[in-house]
Amino acid sequence: MNEHFKAPPIPATLPRESATFDAYTMSEIRRAAATGIYDIRGAGAKRKVPHFDDLLFLGASISRYPLEGYREKCGTDVVLGTRFAKKPIELKTPVTIAGMSFGSLSGPAKEALGRGASAMGTSTTTGDGGMTQEERGHSKTLVYQYLPSRYGMNPDDIRKADAIEVVVGQGAKPGGGGMLLGQKISKRVAQMRNLPEGIDQRSACRHPDWTGPDDLEIKIEELREITDWEKPIYVKVGAARPYYDTALAVKAGADVVVVDGMQGGTAATQEVFIEHVGIPTLAAIRNAVRALQDLGMHRKVQLIVSGGIRNGADVAKALALGADAVAIGTAALIALGDNDPALDEEYRALGSRAGAYDDWHEGRDPAGITTQDPELMKRLDPVKAGRRLANFLAVMTLEAQTIARACGKSHVHNLEPEDLVALTIEAAAMAQVPIAGTDWVPGLTGRF
Ligand SMILES: Cc1cc2nc3c(=O)[nH]c(=O)nc-3n(C[C@H](O)[C@H](O)[C@H](O)COP(=O)(O)O)c2cc1C
């Protein structure tokens, strides 16, 4: 062999991460192997699923004409509970605050939600763990949740509320219950829930006294009697089989149906639940609306949609698909100050980072929102946080209104599926609108 021969360098192949076994998946396998316990976290599904971003509005042109922003009216008000309740809820915006439990959230956070929502003329909702004075005192319109766990359930509080929401399930965990770890069971939380201090709690996955839709009907009747038929009764379900759930809720006597998609946030539950159970919000709306239409109840029984709603475009799209209003949880917490980049160092000290912090159940939230720690709680100024939430709600409402005007509508409720197109086949099939530039609506065959 020629001693001067030098083999050319072999080009190195780059190390390649597996799409199946990516870094996150492998870290979770290692964590599970080391601990033997499943992962619990808060927030909603983090993986990408078809969503409102996959839809676009067409806007007006020659065949439709738009409305002028400063001169022509475009209403945003909504009335909820017109079916049976003597006192329906009147809101100035179709964006409401979803139920978030006292226990998962601090007292100041509850107060801030009440302040922000009331300033914008919309409602807040209690949650697992009962009604706090902070929340009732600062919420002009407060919806009281009647939950499977019955933690903090108090008939006097039911009478103090403006509406009742019977929770059957949540989008983050249809068929499952929530968690509240001992770290967050302060003396006050324990007293309100009638459970021991400092001990982990699991919320029930189903109501103890019913086994089916007939029992739901009886429960709704009981609640109507307690409230003298004054207050609207909502039924909230996690999106799984929205057509049948909506139809059964209507049959049981609901005034309002709330459908919460799989991206919907939770205070805490198993990660496997959050990511793998339930269907995307986008896939739920048209089926819930179809159930209402088939029963002749669309717009008579109102539909509230939640799960991953972040801005006025999402609101407008949910309304165009047939919802009467939306509810927000995670976005409201971010508006209050949750996951603020200014706190990044503190989130990193907890093994997370701003924008990814979801260990809401551990009670160490540096923003003072998902904690019961007296020192951390003091960090949240409910007046300032409430103002931020009010600003955010105002922006969402204005954005939805702007889109409605651009589509030539004098009320946000006049938006309709005809105003929308989809960017992907999946979104088109789920939202039942055509793919942009075509008149093809995949998946309709055999369904109507
Ligand atoms: C911190 C937190 C606590 C929650 N607590 C409750 C609860 O007590 N009862 C309930 O029905 N839903 C609860 N939820 C779910 C919300 O009501 C709502 O369905 C969900 O947050 C909507 O999705 P979004 O967070 O993407 O807006 C909670 C959500 C969060 C983020």
The ligand as an SDF file (V2000), in Angstrom:
LIG
                    3D

 31 33  0  0  0  0  0  0  0  0999 V2000
  -56.1940   26.0080   37.8150 C   0  0  0  0  0  0  0  0  0  0  0  0
  -57.4230   25.3970   37.2390 C   0  0  0  0  0  0  0  0  0  0  0  0
  -58.3970   24.8950   38.0900 C   0  0  0  0  0  0  0  0  0  0  0  0
  -59.5550   24.3110   37.5660 C   0  0  0  0  0  0  0  0  0  0  0  0
  -60.5340   23.8710   38.4260 N   0  0  0  0  0  0  0  0  0  0  0  0
  -61.7000   23.4010   37.9130 C   0  0  0  0  0  0  0  0  0  0  0  0
  -62.7860   23.0610   38.7700 C   0  0  0  0  0  0  0  0  0  0  0  0
  -62.6970   23.1490   39.9860 O   0  0  0  0  0  0  0  0  0  0  0  0
  -63.9410   22.6290   38.1850 N   0  0  0  0  0  0  0  0  0  0  0  0
  -64.0820   22.5380   36.8150 C   0  0  0  0  0  0  0  0  0  0  0  0
  -65.1440   22.1680   36.3290 O   0  0  0  0  0  0  0  0  0  0  0  0
  -63.0730   22.8560   35.9870 N   0  0  0  0  0  0  0  0  0  0  0  0
  -61.9000   23.2950   36.5010 C   0  0  0  0  0  0  0  0  0  0  0  0
  -60.9120   23.6920   35.6460 N   0  0  0  0  0  0  0  0  0  0  0  0
  -61.1500   23.6400   34.1840 C   0  0  0  0  0  0  0  0  0  0  0  0
  -61.7600   24.9510   33.6820 C   0  0  0  0  0  0  0  0  0  0  0  0
  -63.0230   25.1500   34.2290 O   0  0  0  0  0  0  0  0  0  0  0  0
  -61.9180   24.9680   32.1630 C   0  0  0  0  0  0  0  0  0  0  0  0
  -62.7110   23.8780   31.7770 O   0  0  0  0  0  0  0  0  0  0  0  0
  -60.6070   24.9550   31.3780 C   0  0  0  0  0  0  0  0  0  0  0  0
  -59.6060   25.6310   32.0900 O   0  0  0  0  0  0  0  0  0  0  0  0
  -60.8140   25.5900   30.0310 C   0  0  0  0  0  0  0  0  0  0  0  0
  -59.6860   25.4670   29.2260 O   0  0  0  0  0  0  0  0  0  0  0  0
  -58.5280   26.5830   29.1360 P   0  0  0  0  0  0  0  0  0  0  0  0
  -57.7740   26.4970   30.4190 O   0  0  0  0  0  0  0  0  0  0  0  0
  -57.7130   26.1420   27.9820 O   0  0  0  0  0  0  0  0  0  0  0  0
  -59.1670   27.9100   28.9510 O   0  0  0  0  0  0  0  0  0  0  0  0
  -59.7330   24.2310   36.1660 C   0  0  0  0  0  0  0  0  0  0  0  0
  -58.7450   24.7460   35.3150 C   0  0  0  0  0  0  0  0  0  0  0  0
  -57.6140   25.3240   35.8230 C   0  0  0  0  0  0  0  0  0  0  0  0
  -56.5950   25.8790   34.8740 C   0  0  0  0  0  0  0  0  0  0  0  0
  1  2  1  0
  2  3  1  0
  2 30  2  0
  3  4  2  0
  4  5  1  0
  4 28  1  0
  5  6  2  0
  6  7  1  0
  6 13  1  0
  7  8  2  0
  7  9  1  0
  9 10  1  0
 10 11  2  0
 10 12  1  0
 12 13  2  0
 13 14  1  0
 14 15  1  0
 14 28  1  0
 15 16  1  0
 16 17  1  0
 16 18  1  0
 18 19  1  0
 18 20  1  0
 20 21  1  0
 20 22  1  0
 22 23  1  0
 23 24  1  0
 24 25  2  0
 24 26  1  0
 24 27  1  0
 28 29  2  0
 29 30  1  0
 30 31  1  0
M  END
$$$$
